[in-house]
Amino acid sequence: MPNASTVKPELSIIVPVLNEAAELPDLLAHLTHWQQRGAEVVLVDGGSTDQTSDMARDAGFEVVITSAGRANQMNAGALASHSERLLFLHADTRLPDDADQLLSQAFSSGSSGWGRFDVVIEGRSKMLPVIAALMNGRSRLSGIATGDQALFMTRKLFNKAGGFPEQ
């Protein structure tokens, strides 16, 4: 029987963070759920000046420290992760409860090797659902996705693309 530390996770969730201490408890609770379902979680701190890194480590999460810049942070997280399936999650974005099943279907469908989730924007404005619908429609038509849509891809495709471009 293989040692648990030598078994590759099915999914690596990579989260760039910067000064997220105020919102971190909610994010960590969400990520704990995915850890319990077998996902590897890598938080990548771009130089927080608050307690973000300490709070995450104290809660048992792996934290990689790198220079600021979302692309740089996501690339560093991919390098530190171990799964062949990568998911890049913004700190203020939450995955749907059935994300693991949806990802499994997407990866086994023989599709392009990458995808994204539909965005749902919460708030008081009645325009937010309209904005979300327009973003999701644009993504379906153009293949363009934003980080708020929780991008996922195979490591092979990520490496082939050369990671995320520094912007």
Summary of the structure (lengths in Angstrom):
residues: 167
radius of gyration: 15.9
end to end distance: 44.9
largest distance: 54.1
contacts: 459
relative contact order: 0.17
helix: 41%
strand: 16%
